[in-house]
Amino acid sequence: MTDDLERREAAINRLKNRRAFWQGLVAYAVVNAFLVGVWAVTGAGYFWPMWVLGGWGIGVVLHAYTTFWQRPITEDDIDREMGRGGNAVA
């Protein structure tokens, strides 16, 4: 029973993480489209929105990595780490 509850909680967390990623991606697209529009309307000189696009884009890529590609911590990982001994700094 506990195993089923843990699997359910893990699935819920994965779904929440995916939803948060997509919400963040939509915000990224809307805000940056607005900034590019402001840039275009105000003379389209130096492309200053690139700083926001690039900086925020790094965050979006890192969020995508943790959401879709990062392997979850398993019991084997925990057991392996515990077997390394008490080398952790308190």
Summary of the structure (lengths in Angstrom):
residues: 90
radius of gyration: 20.6
end to end distance: 34.6
largest distance: 63.5
contacts: 170
relative contact order: 0.09
helix: 77%
strand: 0%
